[in-house]
């Protein structure tokens, strides 16, 4: 992989490139984008990517906590709120697998090999990585997965004013 762009901010740096990638793929209405991530910490970013960024694409958005595909839930619009993970269970047929960087962080109860097995179970699905602060690089995931797209954002410095 080679660096294609260096952008900034959430809308221009994360959301637009993600949406552009999905558009370029030529996905059909109803095709699934399945996000694998940590409950709590990854969920808001999944709702932002899957809901806000691609809200006008007719794709089925699905969230899988960690790699527990039996717990897959639809990401649906909620009037006046935005997109949220619903209680609706979903069967999986991903065209795009999105691995969230939280899965690669130390202390997360998921081994890299379990994530590799999930990716291998869906041959033909494109693999996208969304992380912060070079987490995939730091944890050795760049060589472990055949990413089609990586969006790596930086939150540095973080300033706290009181």
C-alpha positions in Angstrom: 0.0 0.0 0.0 1.1 3.5 -0.6 0.0 6.8 0.9 -2.6 8.4 -1.4 -3.7 11.5 0.6 -3.1 13.3 3.8 -6.3 15.0 5.0 -7.5 16.5 8.2 -10.6 16.4 10.4 -13.4 13.9 10.8 -15.5 15.0 7.8 -12.7 15.5 5.3 -10.2 13.1 6.7 -12.3 10.1 7.6 -15.8 10.3 6.3 -15.4 11.5 2.7 -12.6 9.1 1.8 -14.6 6.2 3.2 -17.7 7.2 1.3 -15.7 7.8 -1.9 -14.2 4.3 -1.6 -17.7 2.7 -1.2 -19.0 4.6 -4.2 -16.0 3.6 -6.4 -16.7 0.0 -5.6 -20.0 0.2 -7.3 -21.9 -1.6 -4.6 -25.6 -2.5 -5.4 -28.5 -1.5 -3.3 -28.7 -3.7 -0.2 -25.1 -4.8 -0.3 -23.7 -5.2 3.2 -21.0 -3.2 4.8 -20.1 -5.1 8.0 -18.2 -3.3 10.8 -16.3 -5.4 13.4 -15.3 -3.5 16.5 -15.3 -3.2 20.3 -18.6 -2.5 22.0 -18.7 1.0 23.4 -15.5 2.5 22.0 -15.8 1.6 18.4 -19.6 1.8 18.2 -19.9 5.7 17.9 -17.4 5.7 15.1 -19.3 2.9 13.3 -22.5 4.9 13.6 -20.7 7.9 12.3 -19.2 6.0 9.3 -22.1 3.8 8.6 -24.8 6.2 9.3 -23.7 9.7 8.7 -21.1 9.3 6.0 -23.0 6.9 3.8 -26.5 7.7 4.7 -27.5 8.4 1.1 -26.1 5.1 -0.2 -28.6 2.2 -0.3 -26.4 -0.1 1.6 -27.2 -2.4 4.5 -25.0 -1.4 7.5 -24.2 -4.1 10.1 -22.3 -4.0 13.4 -20.6 -7.1 14.8 -19.3 -6.7 18.4 -15.7 -8.0 18.4 -16.0 -11.0 16.0 -19.2 -12.5 17.4 -21.2 -12.8 14.2 -24.1 -14.4 16.0 -24.5 -11.0 17.7 -24.6 -9.0 14.4 -27.0 -6.1 14.6 -28.4 -3.8 11.9 -27.4 -0.1 11.9 -30.6 1.8 11.3 -31.8 5.4 11.1 -33.5 6.7 14.1 -35.7 9.7 13.4 -34.3 12.9 14.9 -31.2 11.1 16.2 -29.2 9.6 13.3 -28.0 6.1 12.7 -27.8 3.7 15.7 -27.1 0.1 16.2 -30.5 -1.6 16.5 -31.6 -4.7 18.3 -32.4 -6.3 14.9 -30.2 -9.4 14.3 -28.9 -9.8 10.8 -27.5 -12.7 8.7 -24.2 -11.8 7.1 -23.1 -11.6 3.5 -20.5 -8.8 3.6 -19.3 -7.1 0.4 -17.1 -4.9 2.6 -15.6 -5.8 5.9 -14.5 -2.9 8.1 -12.1 -3.7 10.8 -12.0 -1.0 13.5 -8.7 -0.3 15.2 -10.0 -1.0 18.6 -9.9 -4.7 17.9 -6.1 -4.5 17.6 -5.5 -2.6 20.9 -3.8 -4.3 23.8 -6.1 -5.8 26.4 -9.0 -6.3 23.9 -10.4 -9.9 24.3 -9.9 -10.7 20.6 -6.8 -12.4 19.1 -5.6 -11.3 15.7 -6.0 -14.9 14.5 -9.7 -14.8 15.3 -10.1 -11.7 13.2 -8.1 -13.4 10.4 -10.5 -16.4 10.5 -13.5 -14.1 10.2 -12.0 -12.3 7.2 -11.1 -15.7 5.6 -14.8 -16.9 6.2 -15.9 -14.2 3.7 -13.8 -14.6 0.6 -14.4 -11.9 -1.9 -15.2 -9.3 0.6 -13.1 -6.2 0.5 -11.3 -5.3 3.7 -11.1 -1.8 5.1 -9.3 -0.7 8.2 -10.2 2.3 10.3 -7.9 3.2 13.1 -6.4 6.0 15.1 -2.8 6.7 16.0 -1.2 4.0 13.7 -2.7 1.3 15.9 -2.7 -1.3 13.0 0.9 -0.6 12.3 1.9 -0.7 16.0 0.2 -4.0 16.5 1.5 -5.7 13.3 -1.8 -5.8 11.5 -0.6 -4.3 8.3 1.2 -7.6 7.4 -1.6 -9.8 8.8 -4.4 -8.5 6.6 -4.8 -7.6 2.9 -6.4 -4.2 3.4 -7.9 -2.6 0.4 -8.1 0.8 2.2 -6.8 2.0 5.5 -7.9 5.3 7.1 -5.6 6.1 10.0 -6.5 9.2 11.9 -4.4 11.1 14.5 -5.7 12.6 17.7 -2.6 14.5 18.7 -2.2 16.7 20.5 -5.2 16.5 22.7 -5.6 19.8 24.6 -7.7 20.1 27.8 -8.6 23.6 29.0 -10.2 24.4 32.4 
